[in-house]
Amino acid sequence: MLVLVFGLVGPVLVTAIYRFVPPPITWLMVQRVFEGKGFDRRWRSIDDISPRLVRAVIAAEDAKFCEHNGFDLDAMEKAFESNAKGKKLRGGSTISQQTAKNVFLWPGRSYVRKGLEAYFTVLIEVIWGKPRIMEVYLNSIEWGPGIYGAEAAAQTNFGVSAAQLSPAQAARLAAILPSPLKWQAAQPGPYVKRRSGKITRAAGTINREGMASCVLG
């Protein structure tokens, strides 16, 4: 009975608390500290983060963020087909899934973790809603060695606050998200420059078509 209570009620309670309280340090942050990569995280409200970064991240990571309920089935199917053909490993995770994984779970790959990721994804979609999911995501994701969240990333790379990011700066930050320990936003190589250019154009479409309205209104 205790296992049932803690296993089912516990996650719901913690998720409800995090609806209002900034989630503390994550498993990945702890791992990086032990790897000697340091720790820089400065929590900011979604209102204090540039809408340009919100649109750039949606364009880069999850164009259907405002449409789905946590899972993009089309993207998951394409990822499965791509991986089955032996092509470069590709993921189909939404921003909601990435947020659930980053905040509640440990790094790694396993069926158990994927199951828990799905469970927490449903919880945050129901309890938090899209604006809070985006707020937690932008304050928790890794943006370089020991750098977490939009404010630390903006200050470290460009010397400005997250609220003052230009379209180009926002696109560069979004461009390095798949490999933040490998790529740099401040001094981008050819690939990041090309990718950030595509993200800038896609973010324009996101803006014109209101595809970030669930966050930005």
C-alpha positions in Angstrom: 0.0 0.0 0.0 2.9 2.4 0.9 4.6 1.6 -2.4 1.3 2.3 -4.3 0.9 5.6 -2.4 4.4 6.8 -2.9 4.6 5.5 -6.5 1.4 7.1 -7.7 0.6 10.0 -5.3 4.2 11.1 -4.8 5.0 12.1 -8.4 1.6 13.9 -8.6 2.4 15.9 -5.4 5.9 16.8 -6.5 4.6 17.9 -10.0 1.9 20.0 -8.3 4.6 21.7 -6.1 6.8 22.4 -9.1 3.8 24.1 -10.7 4.6 27.1 -8.4 8.1 26.4 -7.1 11.2 26.4 -9.3 12.5 22.8 -9.6 15.8 22.4 -7.8 19.0 20.9 -9.2 18.5 18.0 -11.6 20.3 14.6 -11.9 22.2 15.9 -14.9 23.4 19.0 -13.1 24.7 16.8 -10.2 26.5 14.6 -12.7 28.1 17.6 -14.4 29.3 19.0 -11.1 31.0 15.7 -10.3 32.6 15.8 -13.8 34.1 19.2 -12.9 32.0 21.3 -15.2 30.8 23.8 -12.6 27.3 25.2 -12.1 25.7 28.4 -13.3 21.9 28.7 -13.2 19.8 31.8 -12.8 16.1 31.3 -12.7 14.0 33.8 -14.7 10.2 34.0 -15.1 8.9 33.4 -18.7 8.0 37.1 -18.7 11.7 37.9 -18.3 12.8 35.7 -21.2 12.8 37.1 -24.7 9.9 35.9 -26.9 12.5 35.6 -29.6 14.1 32.7 -27.7 10.8 31.1 -27.1 10.0 31.1 -30.9 13.5 30.0 -31.8 13.4 27.0 -29.4 10.0 26.0 -30.7 11.3 26.3 -34.3 14.3 24.2 -33.5 13.0 21.6 -31.1 9.2 21.2 -31.4 7.3 23.2 -34.0 4.0 21.5 -32.8 4.5 22.4 -29.2 1.2 24.4 -29.0 -0.7 21.7 -30.9 0.1 18.4 -29.2 -0.7 17.1 -25.7 2.9 16.2 -24.9 3.6 13.7 -27.7 4.2 14.3 -31.4 3.2 11.0 -32.9 4.3 12.0 -36.4 7.8 12.9 -35.2 8.0 9.7 -33.2 7.0 7.6 -36.3 9.6 9.4 -38.5 12.3 8.9 -35.8 11.4 5.2 -35.6 11.6 4.7 -39.4 14.9 6.6 -39.6 16.5 4.6 -36.9 15.1 1.3 -38.3 16.8 2.0 -41.6 20.1 2.4 -39.9 20.4 6.1 -40.5 21.8 8.6 -38.0 20.0 8.1 -34.7 17.2 10.6 -34.4 14.8 11.4 -31.6 11.2 12.4 -31.6 11.0 13.9 -28.2 8.8 17.0 -27.7 9.7 19.9 -25.4 7.3 18.5 -22.9 9.1 15.1 -22.9 12.5 16.8 -22.6 11.3 18.8 -19.7 9.9 15.8 -17.9 13.2 13.9 -18.5 15.4 16.8 -17.4 13.5 17.7 -14.3 12.4 14.4 -12.9 14.7 11.7 -14.3 18.3 10.6 -14.6 20.5 10.6 -17.7 20.6 7.4 -19.8 18.4 5.2 -21.9 16.2 2.4 -20.7 12.6 1.2 -21.1 11.9 2.0 -17.5 13.1 5.6 -17.9 11.1 6.0 -21.1 8.0 4.8 -19.3 8.5 7.2 -16.5 9.2 10.0 -18.9 5.8 9.4 -20.6 4.1 9.4 -17.2 5.7 12.7 -16.1 5.0 14.2 -19.5 1.3 13.5 -19.0 1.4 15.0 -15.5 3.1 18.2 -16.5 0.8 18.7 -19.5 -2.2 18.3 -17.2 -0.9 20.1 -14.1 1.4 22.8 -15.4 0.2 23.8 -18.9 2.2 25.0 -21.8 3.5 28.4 -20.4 4.9 26.7 -17.2 6.4 23.8 -19.2 8.2 26.3 -21.4 9.4 28.3 -18.4 10.8 25.3 -16.6 12.4 24.0 -19.9 14.2 27.3 -20.6 15.4 27.5 -17.0 16.6 23.8 -16.8 18.2 22.7 -20.0 22.0 22.5 -20.5 23.5 25.2 -22.7 27.2 24.5 -22.2 29.6 23.1 -19.6 28.0 24.0 -16.3 25.5 26.4 -17.9 21.8 25.9 -17.3 18.9 28.0 -18.3 18.4 30.9 -20.6 19.7 33.7 -18.3 23.1 32.0 -17.7 23.4 31.1 -21.4 22.6 34.6 -22.5 25.0 36.2 -20.0 27.8 33.7 -20.6 27.6 33.8 -24.4 26.6 37.4 -25.2 26.8 39.4 -22.1 23.1 40.3 -22.1 20.1 39.2 -20.1 17.7 36.6 -21.5 15.2 39.4 -22.0 17.5 41.3 -24.3 18.5 38.5 -26.8 18.4 39.5 -30.4 16.9 37.2 -33.1 20.3 36.1 -34.2 21.5 35.4 -30.6 18.3 33.5 -29.8 18.7 31.4 -32.9 22.3 30.5 -32.0 21.3 29.4 -28.5 18.5 27.3 -30.0 20.9 25.9 -32.6 23.3 24.3 -30.1 20.7 22.6 -27.9 21.2 19.1 -29.4 24.9 19.2 -28.5 25.6 22.0 -26.0 28.9 20.5 -24.9 30.1 20.2 -28.5 28.8 23.4 -30.2 29.2 27.1 -29.2 26.8 29.9 -29.6 29.2 32.8 -29.1 31.8 31.6 -31.6 29.8 29.3 -33.9 31.3 27.1 -36.5 29.9 26.7 -40.1 27.3 24.1 -39.0 25.9 26.2 -36.2 25.8 29.2 -38.5 23.8 27.3 -41.1 21.5 25.8 -38.5 20.9 29.2 -36.8 20.0 30.7 -40.1 17.4 28.1 -40.7 16.1 28.5 -37.2 15.8 32.3 -37.7 13.7 31.8 -40.8 11.6 29.1 -39.1 11.1 31.4 -36.1 9.7 34.0 -38.4 7.1 31.5 -39.6 6.3 30.6 -36.0 5.7 34.3 -35.3 3.6 35.0 -38.4 1.4 31.9 -37.9 1.0 32.3 -34.2 2.5 28.9 -33.5 3.8 30.1 -30.1 0.5 31.5 -28.9 0.1 29.0 -26.1 3.1 30.6 -24.4 3.2 34.1 -25.7 -0.5 34.8 -26.0 
